[in-house]
Amino acid sequence: MLSRSVFRTAVWCASVWWLTACGGGASSNDSMTLPMEAQAGARALSVTSGGPTLSDAGVTSAMPGVSRLALAPQGQTVVALSAWPAEASVIDLATHRTLRRLRLLPHSLPVGATFLSNGTHLVVVGRDSVAQVWNLAQGTLDFQLRGHAQPLRALASHPQGSRLATVGDDSRLLVWDTTQGRLVSVWPSGSERVASLAYSADGRRLVLAGGSSQVRILDAQDGRLIQLLSTFGSEVTLAVLSPDGRWLAGVQPAGRVTLWSQDPQASQKGQFLPTPALQFLSPGVRALAFSADSRSAISGGDDGVLRWWDLASGRLLRTYSDGTSPINVLTFAPQSDRTVMTGLQDHRIVFWDLITGEKEVTFHAAAPDR
């Protein structure tokens, strides 16, 4: 359980390169002070019931509609994030009922969110350089983590929950200790436009993408560059690791998805073969996710079409469509190889059964429950 005293030490600003001064012109004393709304335990949400409605990869900017889906560690709830309005809707996956709606700081333009390991706190990052730590049980903004000098772009939670990584336009990657509430590492991110950040399933690697046609793999202990994978053409805006660690996908919005397979001679080092094992086309692709068994993947994007791919052959298995609204984000349901959640630009969330092709639930994330 996170405590106010633990995170109070984390609400401070790092200097541009070291942990000695506060960015943005604020004093270190000011940065140690909790924001007024957090001190007052602001009721920053409305509790609702009825209708449904966020895991970790990054998003390039505050997209309209549902911009993020994050699964709780226990797999019982999902949070849907939207920038306009700045809200996070907490959904019960069993009943598809909205448990809470968090009204986020309106100026933040949220672009990413992840649960901490306890499942009771949600961290949201936005274009205001601050990471918001929300207590979902109480519906309050407990603390803000201040360390970046520029707006944030992505975040990732360690699979064991002991670390939280954030990256922003200041070309820095910050690693926080969530058990002690302190900033433990500051590393160069390699680009001011990192759009995607993720931990490997074993927590030993960090994968970054954005700002170039390359994917960077770092050692999660010391930030050392382990491998640099290159693609052709446009910028890679999303990098996704399969649950078993055997596949790494690089997504390019121009319509190409590149998959690298793990190097059997360097699997212990978390390296991949430099030559792509697969490439497939998915027009205007924005999002990609692997199934729980890592045997298939789904992609979606500008044309609103969900595509299901077989990884052994690279064959397109099936397509699904619910209109023309672009697919911003998607994810498989917990431990599932057939149920997929998609977040659309028109604020809807659609639950698909890949086997039957049926839509299980359609929910308008921006609309109040009735």
DRENMI-60847 format. One record per residue (C-alpha): residue number from 1; residue in three letters; z negated, y, x negated. Coordinates in Angstrom, 3 decimals. Each point is the difference from the previous one (the first is absolute). Layout:
% residues N
+------+------+----------+----------+----------+
! resi ! resn !        z !        y !        x !
+------+------+----------+----------+----------+
!  NUM !  ALA !        Z !        Y !        X !
...
+------+------+----------+----------+----------+
END
This chain:
% residues 370
+------+------+----------+----------+----------+
! resi ! resn !        z !        y !        x !
+------+------+----------+----------+----------+
!    1 !  MET !    0.000 !    0.000 !    0.000 !
!    2 !  LEU !    0.931 !    3.389 !   -1.331 !
!    3 !  SER !   -2.723 !    2.635 !   -0.126 !
!    4 !  ARG !    0.131 !    3.783 !    0.002 !
!    5 !  SER !   -1.844 !    0.144 !   -3.308 !
!    6 !  VAL !    2.453 !   -2.383 !   -1.641 !
!    7 !  PHE !    3.056 !    1.981 !    0.974 !
!    8 !  ARG !   -1.556 !    3.411 !   -0.609 !
!    9 !  THR !    0.546 !   -0.598 !   -3.711 !
!   10 !  ALA !    3.679 !   -0.637 !    0.659 !
!   11 !  VAL !    0.699 !    3.268 !    1.775 !
!   12 !  TRP !    0.889 !    2.031 !   -3.043 !
!   13 !  CYS !    3.153 !    1.163 !   -1.778 !
!   14 !  ALA !    1.462 !   -1.319 !   -3.230 !
!   15 !  SER !    1.815 !    2.234 !   -2.461 !
!   16 !  VAL !    3.721 !   -0.347 !   -0.522 !
!   17 !  TRP !   -0.351 !   -2.652 !   -2.680 !
!   18 !  TRP !   -3.695 !   -0.770 !   -0.433 !
!   19 !  LEU !   -3.062 !   -0.282 !    2.201 !
!   20 !  THR !   -1.659 !    3.208 !   -1.127 !
!   21 !  ALA !    0.991 !    2.830 !    2.322 !
!   22 !  CYS !    1.060 !    0.622 !    3.553 !
!   23 !  GLY !    3.654 !    0.604 !    0.883 !
!   24 !  GLY !    1.275 !    2.652 !    2.325 !
!   25 !  GLY !   -2.347 !    2.714 !   -1.257 !
!   26 !  ALA !   -3.181 !   -1.367 !    1.637 !
!   27 !  SER !   -3.188 !   -0.340 !   -1.968 !
!   28 !  SER !   -1.592 !   -3.351 !   -0.696 !
!   29 !  ASN !   -2.952 !    0.987 !    2.164 !
!   30 !  ASP !    2.297 !    0.749 !    2.893 !
!   31 !  SER !    1.741 !   -3.337 !   -0.410 !
!   32 !  MET !   -3.298 !   -1.869 !    0.207 !
!   33 !  THR !   -0.622 !    1.472 !    3.449 !
!   34 !  LEU !    1.065 !   -1.954 !    3.038 !
!   35 !  PRO !    2.332 !    1.845 !    2.364 !
!   36 !  MET !   -1.782 !    1.677 !    2.900 !
!   37 !  GLU !    1.459 !   -2.370 !    2.554 !
!   38 !  ALA !   -1.268 !   -3.016 !   -1.957 !
!   39 !  GLN !   -3.461 !    1.550 !   -0.447 !
!   40 !  ALA !   -0.212 !    0.508 !    3.716 !
!   41 !  GLY !    1.220 !   -3.530 !    0.735 !
!   42 !  ALA !    2.898 !    1.456 !    1.945 !
!   43 !  ARG !    1.129 !   -1.954 !    3.044 !
!   44 !  ALA !    3.619 !   -0.064 !   -1.079 !
!   45 !  LEU !    1.249 !   -2.502 !    2.553 !
!   46 !  SER !    0.188 !   -0.879 !    3.631 !
!   47 !  VAL !   -1.047 !   -3.511 !    1.008 !
!   48 !  THR !    2.419 !   -1.676 !    2.364 !
!   49 !  SER !    0.635 !   -3.432 !    1.371 !
!   50 !  GLY !    3.023 !   -1.756 !    1.309 !
!   51 !  GLY !    3.501 !   -0.382 !   -1.713 !
!   52 !  PRO !    0.695 !   -1.215 !   -3.587 !
!   53 !  THR !    0.263 !    1.656 !   -3.286 !
!   54 !  LEU !   -0.507 !    0.435 !   -7.921 !
!   55 !  SER !    0.812 !   -3.420 !   -6.069 !
!   56 !  ASP !    1.019 !    1.691 !   -2.807 !
!   57 !  ALA !    3.254 !    1.170 !   -1.411 !
!   58 !  GLY !    1.004 !    3.585 !   -0.358 !
!   59 !  VAL !    2.054 !    2.417 !    2.016 !
!   60 !  THR !    2.145 !    2.746 !   -1.478 !
!   61 !  SER !   -0.762 !    2.766 !    2.496 !
!   62 !  ALA !   -1.518 !    0.736 !    3.374 !
!   63 !  MET !    2.562 !   -1.620 !    2.298 !
!   64 !  PRO !    0.075 !    0.703 !    3.727 !
!   65 !  GLY !   -1.268 !   -2.796 !    2.216 !
!   66 !  VAL !   -2.086 !   -2.913 !   -1.259 !
!   67 !  SER !   -0.038 !    0.510 !   -3.772 !
!   68 !  ARG !   -2.415 !   -2.748 !   -1.067 !
!   69 !  LEU !   -1.478 !   -3.322 !    1.091 !
!   70 !  ALA !   -3.179 !   -1.225 !   -1.685 !
!   71 !  LEU !   -1.710 !   -3.314 !    0.723 !
!   72 !  ALA !   -3.784 !   -0.303 !   -0.148 !
!   73 !  PRO !   -1.323 !   -2.527 !   -2.592 !
!   74 !  GLN !   -1.284 !   -2.303 !    2.735 !
!   75 !  GLY !    3.393 !    0.077 !    1.713 !
!   76 !  GLN !   -1.445 !    0.962 !    3.380 !
!   77 !  THR !    1.270 !    3.563 !    0.218 !
!   78 !  VAL !    2.968 !    2.065 !   -1.099 !
!   79 !  VAL !    0.180 !    3.783 !   -0.397 !
!   80 !  ALA !    3.135 !    1.959 !    0.841 !
!   81 !  LEU !    0.343 !    3.291 !   -1.851 !
!   82 !  SER !    2.063 !    2.968 !    1.135 !
!   83 !  ALA !    0.517 !    3.411 !   -1.581 !
!   84 !  TRP !    0.971 !    1.899 !    3.155 !
!   85 !  PRO !   -2.519 !   -0.033 !    1.559 !
!   86 !  ALA !   -2.285 !   -0.801 !   -2.935 !
!   87 !  GLU !   -1.664 !   -3.081 !    1.490 !
!   88 !  ALA !   -1.053 !   -3.543 !   -0.822 !
!   89 !  SER !   -0.199 !   -2.453 !    2.900 !
!   90 !  VAL !   -2.224 !   -3.054 !   -0.514 !
!   91 !  ILE !    1.371 !   -3.014 !    1.897 !
!   92 !  ASP !   -1.585 !   -3.343 !    0.854 !
!   93 !  LEU !    2.622 !   -2.624 !   -0.899 !
!   94 !  ALA !   -1.337 !   -2.573 !    2.441 !
!   95 !  THR !   -0.003 !    2.212 !    3.093 !
!   96 !  HIS !    2.466 !    2.699 !   -1.141 !
!   97 !  ARG !   -2.455 !    2.611 !    1.209 !
!   98 !  THR !   -0.637 !    3.306 !   -1.749 !
!   99 !  LEU !   -3.581 !    0.035 !   -1.246 !
!  100 !  ARG !   -0.015 !    3.520 !   -1.410 !
!  101 !  ARG !    2.258 !    2.915 !   -0.818 !
!  102 !  LEU !   -0.902 !    1.998 !   -3.086 !
!  103 !  ARG !    1.210 !    3.578 !    0.042 !
!  104 !  LEU !    0.653 !    0.607 !   -3.686 !
!  105 !  LEU !   -0.138 !    3.327 !   -1.806 !
!  106 !  PRO !    2.998 !    1.835 !    1.514 !
!  107 !  HIS !    1.204 !    1.531 !   -3.281 !
!  108 !  SER !   -0.006 !   -3.301 !   -1.920 !
!  109 !  LEU !    3.372 !   -1.438 !    1.180 !
!  110 !  PRO !   -1.235 !   -3.587 !   -0.555 !
!  111 !  VAL !    2.419 !   -2.297 !   -1.839 !
!  112 !  GLY !   -2.079 !   -3.081 !   -0.828 !
!  113 !  ALA !   -3.149 !   -1.913 !    0.918 !
!  114 !  THR !   -1.940 !   -3.090 !   -1.036 !
!  115 !  PHE !   -3.235 !   -1.718 !    0.928 !
!  116 !  LEU !   -2.843 !   -0.433 !   -2.457 !
!  117 !  SER !   -1.241 !   -3.562 !   -0.427 !
!  118 !  ASN !   -2.910 !    0.409 !    2.416 !
!  119 !  GLY !    2.464 !    0.613 !    2.811 !
!  120 !  THR !   -2.109 !    2.843 !    1.388 !
!  121 !  HIS !    1.582 !    2.853 !   -1.955 !
!  122 !  LEU !    3.597 !    1.171 !    0.008 !
!  123 !  VAL !    1.427 !    2.186 !   -2.787 !
!  124 !  VAL !    2.861 !    2.327 !    0.954 !
!  125 !  VAL !    2.073 !    2.052 !   -2.447 !
!  126 !  GLY !    2.292 !    2.875 !    0.811 !
!  127 !  ARG !    1.937 !    2.881 !   -1.416 !
!  128 !  ASP !   -3.157 !    2.078 !   -0.572 !
!  129 !  SER !   -1.192 !   -1.818 !   -3.206 !
!  130 !  VAL !   -3.161 !   -1.348 !    1.679 !
!  131 !  ALA !   -0.867 !   -3.589 !    0.937 !
!  132 !  GLN !   -1.905 !   -0.123 !    3.288 !
!  133 !  VAL !   -2.637 !   -2.744 !    0.422 !
!  134 !  TRP !   -0.562 !   -0.781 !    3.682 !
!  135 !  ASN !   -2.820 !   -2.036 !    1.510 !
!  136 !  LEU !    1.741 !   -1.956 !    2.752 !
!  137 !  ALA !   -3.193 !   -1.212 !    1.673 !
!  138 !  GLN !   -1.265 !    3.544 !    0.498 !
!  139 !  GLY !    3.361 !    1.712 !    0.144 !
!  140 !  THR !   -0.955 !    2.638 !   -2.563 !
!  141 !  LEU !    1.499 !    1.405 !   -3.152 !
!  142 !  ASP !   -2.719 !   -0.997 !   -2.475 !
!  143 !  PHE !    1.391 !    1.299 !   -3.288 !
!  144 !  GLN !    3.006 !    1.303 !   -1.860 !
!  145 !  LEU !    1.046 !   -1.181 !   -3.461 !
!  146 !  ARG !    1.271 !    2.899 !   -2.076 !
!  147 !  GLY !    1.669 !   -0.666 !   -3.338 !
!  148 !  HIS !    3.678 !    0.841 !    0.267 !
!  149 !  ALA !    1.406 !    3.428 !   -0.748 !
!  150 !  GLN !    3.079 !   -0.515 !    2.188 !
!  151 !  PRO !    0.793 !   -1.639 !    3.366 !
!  152 !  LEU !   -0.453 !   -3.754 !    0.278 !
!  153 !  ARG !    2.779 !   -2.493 !    0.650 !
!  154 !  ALA !   -1.504 !   -3.494 !    0.117 !
!  155 !  LEU !   -3.130 !   -2.113 !   -0.424 !
!  156 !  ALA !   -0.955 !   -3.653 !   -0.433 !
!  157 !  SER !   -3.210 !   -1.975 !    0.431 !
!  158 !  HIS !   -0.960 !   -2.784 !   -2.411 !
!  159 !  PRO !    0.092 !   -3.378 !    1.812 !
!  160 !  GLN !   -3.675 !   -0.544 !   -0.848 !
!  161 !  GLY !   -0.734 !    3.562 !    1.043 !
!  162 !  SER !   -1.702 !    1.195 !   -3.164 !
!  163 !  ARG !    2.737 !    2.488 !   -0.874 !
!  164 !  LEU !    2.078 !    2.583 !    1.824 !
!  165 !  ALA !    3.097 !    1.499 !   -1.662 !
!  166 !  THR !    1.659 !    3.279 !    1.017 !
!  167 !  VAL !    3.130 !    1.711 !   -1.313 !
!  168 !  GLY !    1.401 !    3.480 !    0.548 !
!  169 !  ASP !    2.444 !    2.696 !   -1.007 !
!  170 !  ASP !   -2.115 !    0.816 !   -3.080 !
!  171 !  SER !    1.474 !   -3.082 !   -1.750 !
!  172 !  ARG !   -3.413 !   -1.621 !   -0.164 !
!  173 !  LEU !   -1.395 !   -3.277 !    1.282 !
!  174 !  LEU !   -3.732 !    0.119 !    0.753 !
!  175 !  VAL !   -2.144 !   -3.119 !    0.353 !
!  176 !  TRP !   -3.249 !    0.257 !    1.932 !
!  177 !  ASP !   -2.971 !   -2.389 !    0.025 !
!  178 !  THR !   -0.745 !   -0.381 !    3.701 !
!  179 !  THR !   -3.338 !   -1.732 !   -0.530 !
!  180 !  GLN !   -1.413 !    2.869 !   -2.064 !
!  181 !  GLY !    2.173 !    2.769 !    1.373 !
!  182 !  ARG !    1.215 !    1.272 !   -3.348 !
!  183 !  LEU !    3.291 !    0.738 !   -1.706 !
!  184 !  VAL !    0.408 !   -2.541 !   -2.801 !
!  185 !  SER !    3.528 !    0.439 !   -1.348 !
!  186 !  VAL !    2.772 !    2.581 !   -0.227 !
!  187 !  TRP !    3.397 !   -1.291 !   -1.133 !
!  188 !  PRO !    3.500 !    1.510 !   -0.097 !
!  189 !  SER !    2.044 !   -1.266 !    2.925 !
!  190 !  GLY !    3.326 !    0.479 !   -1.774 !
!  191 !  SER !    1.435 !    2.255 !    2.707 !
!  192 !  GLU !   -1.006 !    2.847 !    2.269 !
!  193 !  ARG !    1.836 !   -1.751 !    2.827 !
!  194 !  VAL !   -1.689 !   -3.387 !    0.133 !
!  195 !  ALA !    0.424 !   -1.054 !    3.613 !
!  196 !  SER !   -1.346 !   -3.549 !   -0.062 !
!  197 !  LEU !   -3.178 !   -1.495 !   -1.472 !
!  198 !  ALA !   -1.364 !   -3.524 !    0.413 !
!  199 !  TYR !   -2.407 !   -2.468 !   -1.626 !
!  200 !  SER !    1.086 !   -3.568 !   -0.636 !
!  201 !  ALA !   -1.789 !   -2.689 !    2.009 !
!  202 !  ASP !   -2.207 !   -0.883 !   -2.984 !
!  203 !  GLY !   -0.804 !    3.654 !   -0.694 !
!  204 !  ARG !    1.243 !   -0.181 !   -3.600 !
!  205 !  ARG !    3.075 !    2.191 !    0.392 !
!  206 !  LEU !    1.039 !    3.274 !    1.584 !
!  207 !  VAL !    3.604 !    0.468 !    1.109 !
!  208 !  LEU !    1.475 !    3.506 !    0.268 !
!  209 !  ALA !    3.359 !    1.218 !    1.255 !
!  210 !  GLY !    1.569 !    3.382 !    0.691 !
!  211 !  GLY !    1.731 !    2.794 !   -1.870 !
!  212 !  SER !    2.530 !   -2.299 !   -1.675 !
!  213 !  SER !    1.943 !   -3.229 !    0.387 !
!  214 !  GLN !   -2.761 !   -1.901 !   -1.817 !
!  215 !  VAL !   -3.136 !   -1.900 !    0.987 !
!  216 !  ARG !   -3.046 !    0.260 !   -2.284 !
!  217 !  ILE !   -2.595 !   -2.765 !   -0.366 !
!  218 !  LEU !   -3.330 !    1.067 !   -1.515 !
!  219 !  ASP !   -3.071 !   -1.879 !   -1.185 !
!  220 !  ALA !   -2.629 !    0.819 !    2.637 !
!  221 !  GLN !   -2.790 !   -0.021 !   -2.598 !
!  222 !  ASP !    1.314 !    2.558 !   -2.476 !
!  223 !  GLY !    3.162 !    1.479 !    1.524 !
!  224 !  ARG !    2.193 !   -1.452 !   -2.743 !
!  225 !  LEU !    3.683 !   -0.438 !    0.873 !
!  226 !  ILE !    0.712 !   -3.725 !    0.267 !
!  227 !  GLN !    3.607 !    0.068 !    1.151 !
!  228 !  LEU !    2.749 !    2.366 !    1.101 !
!  229 !  LEU !    2.566 !   -1.416 !    2.418 !
!  230 !  SER !    3.286 !    1.838 !    0.573 !
!  231 !  THR !    2.413 !    0.110 !    2.903 !
!  232 !  PHE !    3.367 !    1.709 !    0.411 !
!  233 !  GLY !    0.677 !    3.110 !    2.007 !
!  234 !  SER !   -2.492 !    1.946 !    2.055 !
!  235 !  GLU !   -3.752 !    0.442 !   -0.212 !
!  236 !  VAL !   -2.318 !   -2.898 !    0.813 !
!  237 !  THR !   -2.412 !    1.329 !    2.612 !
!  238 !  LEU !   -1.973 !   -3.163 !    0.766 !
!  239 !  ALA !   -1.107 !   -3.004 !   -2.061 !
!  240 !  VAL !   -1.580 !   -3.016 !    1.699 !
!  241 !  LEU !   -1.567 !   -3.131 !   -1.515 !
!  242 !  SER !    0.050 !   -3.291 !    1.877 !
!  243 !  PRO !   -3.394 !   -1.547 !    0.881 !
!  244 !  ASP !    0.458 !   -2.816 !   -2.544 !
!  245 !  GLY !    1.113 !    2.410 !   -2.741 !
!  246 !  ARG !    3.341 !   -1.748 !   -0.529 !
!  247 !  TRP !    2.180 !    2.811 !    1.347 !
!  248 !  LEU !    0.237 !    3.740 !   -0.543 !
!  249 !  ALA !    2.267 !    2.057 !    2.251 !
!  250 !  GLY !    1.355 !    3.458 !   -0.749 !
!  251 !  VAL !    1.254 !    1.991 !    2.983 !
!  252 !  GLN !    2.713 !    2.666 !   -0.279 !
!  253 !  PRO !    0.648 !    2.078 !    3.160 !
!  254 !  ALA !    3.742 !   -0.009 !   -0.737 !
!  255 !  GLY !   -0.112 !   -3.539 !    1.384 !
!  256 !  ARG !   -0.767 !   -2.396 !   -2.867 !
!  257 !  VAL !   -2.988 !   -2.309 !   -0.410 !
!  258 !  THR !   -0.408 !   -1.564 !   -3.457 !
!  259 !  LEU !   -2.258 !   -3.002 !   -0.543 !
!  260 !  TRP !   -1.295 !   -1.186 !   -3.362 !
!  261 !  SER !   -1.541 !   -3.440 !   -0.448 !
!  262 !  GLN !   -2.993 !   -0.747 !   -2.168 !
!  263 !  ASP !    0.699 !   -0.949 !   -3.608 !
!  264 !  PRO !   -1.309 !   -3.594 !   -0.387 !
!  265 !  GLN !   -0.539 !    0.633 !   -3.723 !
!  266 !  ALA !   -2.090 !    3.126 !    0.624 !
!  267 !  SER !   -1.616 !   -0.661 !    3.379 !
!  268 !  GLN !   -3.489 !    0.421 !   -1.451 !
!  269 !  LYS !    0.983 !    3.486 !   -1.108 !
!  270 !  GLY !    1.345 !    0.847 !    3.439 !
!  271 !  GLN !    3.533 !    0.594 !   -1.229 !
!  272 !  PHE !    3.300 !   -0.508 !    1.809 !
!  273 !  LEU !    3.437 !   -1.028 !   -1.184 !
!  274 !  PRO !    1.899 !    3.215 !   -0.836 !
!  275 !  THR !    3.149 !   -1.134 !    1.801 !
!  276 !  PRO !   -0.339 !    0.211 !    3.796 !
!  277 !  ALA !   -0.075 !   -3.348 !    1.760 !
!  278 !  LEU !    1.226 !    1.385 !    3.326 !
!  279 !  GLN !    1.512 !    3.113 !    1.491 !
!  280 !  PHE !    0.723 !    0.612 !    3.647 !
!  281 !  LEU !    1.194 !    2.942 !    2.053 !
!  282 !  SER !   -2.099 !    1.563 !    2.752 !
!  283 !  PRO !    1.489 !    3.345 !    1.173 !
!  284 !  GLY !   -2.325 !    2.959 !   -0.484 !
!  285 !  VAL !   -2.873 !   -2.350 !   -0.824 !
!  286 !  ARG !   -3.445 !    1.633 !    0.138 !
!  287 !  ALA !   -2.394 !   -2.944 !    0.132 !
!  288 !  LEU !   -0.333 !   -3.623 !   -1.123 !
!  289 !  ALA !   -2.674 !   -2.687 !    0.253 !
!  290 !  PHE !   -0.416 !   -3.629 !   -1.076 !
!  291 !  SER !   -1.197 !   -2.810 !    2.240 !
!  292 !  ALA !   -3.373 !   -1.613 !   -0.715 !
!  293 !  ASP !    1.683 !   -3.038 !   -1.602 !
!  294 !  SER !    2.292 !    2.248 !   -2.123 !
!  295 !  ARG !    3.052 !   -1.919 !    1.179 !
!  296 !  SER !    1.568 !    2.780 !    2.052 !
!  297 !  ALA !    0.082 !    3.780 !    0.248 !
!  298 !  ILE !    0.698 !    2.604 !    2.657 !
!  299 !  SER !    1.620 !    3.408 !   -0.420 !
!  300 !  GLY !    0.622 !    2.986 !    2.240 !
!  301 !  GLY !    1.235 !    3.566 !   -0.178 !
!  302 !  ASP !    2.196 !    2.748 !    1.357 !
!  303 !  ASP !    2.043 !   -2.092 !    2.424 !
!  304 !  GLY !   -3.069 !   -1.376 !    1.793 !
!  305 !  VAL !    1.002 !   -3.610 !   -0.725 !
!  306 !  LEU !   -2.581 !   -2.513 !   -1.252 !
!  307 !  ARG !    1.547 !   -2.532 !   -2.420 !
!  308 !  TRP !   -1.543 !   -3.380 !   -0.902 !
!  309 !  TRP !    0.996 !   -1.434 !   -3.407 !
!  310 !  ASP !   -0.351 !   -3.441 !   -1.574 !
!  311 !  LEU !   -1.043 !    0.414 !   -3.644 !
!  312 !  ALA !    1.159 !   -3.390 !   -1.242 !
!  313 !  SER !    3.626 !    0.718 !    0.895 !
!  314 !  GLY !    0.046 !    3.767 !    0.575 !
!  315 !  ARG !    1.484 !   -0.713 !    3.431 !
!  316 !  LEU !   -0.524 !    2.297 !    2.986 !
!  317 !  LEU !   -1.697 !   -2.192 !    2.601 !
!  318 !  ARG !   -0.074 !    2.298 !    3.005 !
!  319 !  THR !   -0.043 !    3.621 !    1.177 !
!  320 !  TYR !   -2.127 !    1.674 !    2.671 !
!  321 !  SER !    0.407 !    3.393 !    1.646 !
!  322 !  ASP !   -1.946 !    2.065 !    2.506 !
!  323 !  GLY !    2.260 !    3.029 !    0.177 !
!  324 !  THR !    1.103 !    2.494 !   -2.583 !
!  325 !  SER !   -3.320 !    1.501 !   -1.145 !
!  326 !  PRO !   -0.369 !   -0.435 !   -3.809 !
!  327 !  ILE !   -2.575 !   -2.477 !   -1.285 !
!  328 !  ASN !   -2.419 !    1.888 !   -2.276 !
!  329 !  VAL !   -2.404 !   -2.820 !   -0.892 !
!  330 !  LEU !   -0.508 !   -3.676 !    0.690 !
!  331 !  THR !   -2.331 !   -2.860 !   -0.856 !
!  332 !  PHE !   -0.628 !   -3.614 !    0.870 !
!  333 !  ALA !   -3.073 !   -0.702 !    2.095 !
!  334 !  PRO !   -2.904 !   -1.508 !   -2.013 !
!  335 !  GLN !    0.797 !   -3.474 !   -1.368 !
!  336 !  SER !    3.157 !   -0.112 !    2.085 !
!  337 !  ASP !    3.564 !   -1.009 !   -0.777 !
!  338 !  ARG !    1.427 !    0.901 !    3.394 !
!  339 !  THR !   -1.789 !    3.027 !    1.547 !
!  340 !  VAL !    1.113 !    3.404 !   -1.273 !
!  341 !  MET !   -1.234 !    3.502 !    0.811 !
!  342 !  THR !    2.435 !    2.915 !   -0.331 !
!  343 !  GLY !   -0.892 !    3.700 !    0.125 !
!  344 !  LEU !    2.833 !    2.156 !    1.311 !
!  345 !  GLN !    0.984 !    3.629 !   -0.368 !
!  346 !  ASP !   -0.357 !    0.507 !    3.761 !
!  347 !  HIS !   -3.741 !   -0.819 !   -0.334 !
!  348 !  ARG !    0.265 !   -3.519 !    1.415 !
!  349 !  ILE !   -1.398 !   -3.179 !   -1.509 !
!  350 !  VAL !    1.958 !   -3.162 !    0.818 !
!  351 !  PHE !   -1.387 !   -3.510 !   -0.560 !
!  352 !  TRP !    2.769 !   -2.577 !   -0.547 !
!  353 !  ASP !   -0.036 !   -3.789 !    0.093 !
!  354 !  LEU !    2.615 !   -0.969 !   -2.615 !
!  355 !  ILE !    0.491 !   -3.484 !    1.422 !
!  356 !  THR !    0.561 !    0.854 !    3.647 !
!  357 !  GLY !    1.332 !    3.515 !   -0.581 !
!  358 !  GLU !   -2.303 !    1.337 !    2.694 !
!  359 !  LYS !   -1.907 !    3.258 !   -0.125 !
!  360 !  GLU !   -3.662 !   -0.831 !    0.472 !
!  361 !  VAL !   -1.316 !    3.553 !    0.394 !
!  362 !  THR !    1.477 !    3.461 !    0.022 !
!  363 !  PHE !   -2.477 !    2.842 !   -0.452 !
!  364 !  HIS !    0.474 !    3.748 !   -0.193 !
!  365 !  ALA !   -2.355 !    1.030 !   -2.792 !
!  366 !  ALA !    0.075 !    3.725 !    0.787 !
!  367 !  ALA !   -0.649 !   -0.333 !    3.701 !
!  368 !  PRO !   -3.552 !   -0.105 !    1.444 !
!  369 !  ASP !   -1.148 !   -3.270 !    1.474 !
!  370 !  ARG !    0.050 !   -0.276 !    3.771 !
+------+------+----------+----------+----------+
END
